[in-house]
Amino acid sequence: MTGTQAPALVGKTLDGEPFDLASMRGQVVLLNVWATWCQPCREELPELERLHELYASRGFSVVGVSVDRRAALRAVRAMVDDFSLTYPIVFDPEAEAVGPWQIRGYPTTFLVDRSGAIVWRIDGIVRPTDSDLATHLEAALAASP
């Protein structure tokens, strides 16, 4: 999927606000698909929050997509609070929004550049030592909108 335009991603945030990834065109977005029951997902949340805070001033945002069941909404909110996540979280209990993203497991993370193209993907945990992500992130941030 890298090198292709990101599929549409439309849904509602945990606060019930409408979300459309297309509205973030012009920014660099790290789209992270996760679930509360996924231990590797929990492990990477501090790193995702760190990246969100570190690069926000450069036109960057992390966007989380929780694929937990509707009955787990309280657990999703608790996890967001526990990890003090400040980036948007889309709640996608039927995995409809992420359907076109070809998710094979959790977590799965995509880096979407300012033009809306997927420039990097990882099936698995995002680690602070991931030099491949760092390289792609810097290149995406350096590119003009």
C-alpha positions as CSV (number, residue, x, y, z in Angstrom):
1,M,0.0,0.0,0.0
2,T,2.9,2.4,0.4
3,G,3.2,4.8,-2.5
4,T,-0.6,4.9,-3.0
5,Q,-3.1,7.4,-1.9
6,A,-4.5,6.8,1.5
7,P,-8.0,5.3,1.4
8,A,-10.9,7.3,2.9
9,L,-11.2,7.2,6.6
10,V,-14.4,8.7,8.0
11,G,-15.9,8.2,11.4
12,K,-16.6,9.7,14.8
13,T,-14.1,10.5,17.5
14,L,-14.6,9.3,21.1
15,D,-16.3,12.6,21.7
16,G,-18.8,11.9,19.0
17,E,-17.3,14.6,16.7
18,P,-17.2,13.8,12.9
19,F,-13.7,12.9,11.6
20,D,-12.5,12.8,8.0
21,L,-8.9,12.0,7.3
22,A,-9.2,14.0,4.0
23,S,-9.6,17.2,6.2
24,M,-6.1,16.7,7.4
25,R,-4.6,17.0,3.9
26,G,-1.6,19.3,4.2
27,Q,-0.5,17.7,7.4
28,V,1.6,14.6,8.0
29,V,-0.4,12.0,9.8
30,L,0.6,8.8,11.6
31,L,-2.5,6.7,11.6
32,N,-2.4,4.0,14.2
33,V,-5.0,1.2,14.3
34,W,-5.3,-0.5,17.7
35,A,-7.5,-2.2,20.3
36,T,-7.5,-2.2,24.1
37,W,-7.0,-6.0,24.3
38,C,-3.8,-5.8,22.2
39,Q,-0.8,-5.7,24.5
40,P,1.7,-4.5,21.8
41,C,-0.8,-1.6,21.2
42,R,-0.6,-0.6,24.8
43,E,3.2,-0.7,24.7
44,E,3.5,1.7,21.8
45,L,1.0,4.4,23.1
46,P,3.6,6.4,25.0
47,E,5.9,6.6,21.9
48,L,2.9,7.7,19.8
49,E,2.0,10.4,22.2
50,R,5.7,11.5,22.4
51,L,5.8,11.8,18.6
52,H,2.5,13.7,18.5
53,E,3.8,16.2,21.0
54,L,7.3,16.5,19.5
55,Y,6.3,17.2,15.9
56,A,2.9,18.9,16.2
57,S,4.4,22.3,15.6
58,R,5.7,21.0,12.2
59,G,2.2,20.1,10.9
60,F,2.1,16.5,12.3
61,S,-0.6,14.6,14.1
62,V,-1.1,11.1,15.3
63,V,-4.6,9.8,14.8
64,G,-5.6,6.6,16.6
65,V,-8.4,4.3,15.4
66,S,-9.8,2.0,18.0
67,V,-11.4,-1.2,16.6
68,D,-12.8,-2.3,20.0
69,R,-16.4,-3.5,20.2
70,R,-19.0,-0.9,21.0
71,A,-19.5,-2.4,24.5
72,A,-15.8,-1.6,25.2
73,L,-16.2,2.2,24.7
74,R,-15.7,2.8,28.4
75,A,-12.4,0.7,28.3
76,V,-11.2,2.7,25.3
77,R,-11.9,6.0,27.1
78,A,-10.1,4.7,30.2
79,M,-7.1,3.7,28.2
80,V,-6.9,7.1,26.5
81,D,-7.0,8.7,29.9
82,D,-4.5,6.3,31.4
83,F,-2.0,7.1,28.7
84,S,-2.9,10.8,28.6
85,L,-3.3,10.7,24.9
86,T,-3.9,14.1,23.4
87,Y,-4.4,13.1,19.7
88,P,-7.7,12.3,18.0
89,I,-9.1,8.8,18.5
90,V,-11.6,7.5,16.0
91,F,-13.9,4.8,17.4
92,D,-14.6,2.2,14.8
93,P,-16.3,-0.8,16.5
94,E,-17.3,-2.5,13.2
95,A,-13.9,-1.8,11.6
96,E,-15.8,-0.1,8.7
97,A,-13.6,2.9,8.5
98,V,-10.4,0.9,8.4
99,G,-11.8,-1.8,6.1
100,P,-10.0,-0.5,2.9
101,W,-6.7,-0.1,4.8
102,Q,-5.9,-3.9,4.5
103,I,-5.2,-4.4,8.2
104,R,-3.8,-7.8,8.9
105,G,-3.3,-7.5,12.7
106,Y,-2.9,-5.0,15.5
107,P,-1.3,-2.6,15.9
108,T,-0.9,-1.4,12.3
109,T,0.4,2.1,11.6
110,F,0.7,4.2,8.5
111,L,2.5,7.4,7.8
112,V,0.5,9.6,5.4
113,D,2.3,12.5,3.8
114,R,0.9,16.0,3.2
115,S,-0.5,15.0,-0.2
116,G,-2.4,12.1,1.3
117,A,-0.1,9.3,0.1
118,I,1.0,6.4,2.3
119,V,4.8,6.6,2.6
120,W,5.4,4.0,5.4
121,R,3.6,1.2,7.1
122,I,4.4,-1.2,9.9
123,D,2.4,-4.2,11.0
124,G,3.4,-4.4,14.6
125,I,4.7,-2.1,17.3
126,V,6.1,1.4,16.7
127,R,9.3,1.6,18.7
128,P,11.4,4.7,19.7
129,T,14.4,3.2,18.0
130,D,12.7,2.8,14.6
131,S,15.1,4.5,12.3
132,D,13.0,3.6,9.2
133,L,10.1,5.6,10.6
134,A,12.4,8.5,11.7
135,T,13.7,8.7,8.1
136,H,10.3,8.7,6.5
137,L,8.8,11.1,9.0
138,E,11.6,13.6,8.5
139,A,11.2,13.4,4.8
140,A,7.5,13.9,5.0
141,L,7.8,16.8,7.4
142,A,10.4,18.5,5.1
143,A,8.2,18.3,2.0
144,S,6.1,21.3,1.2
145,P,2.3,21.0,1.5
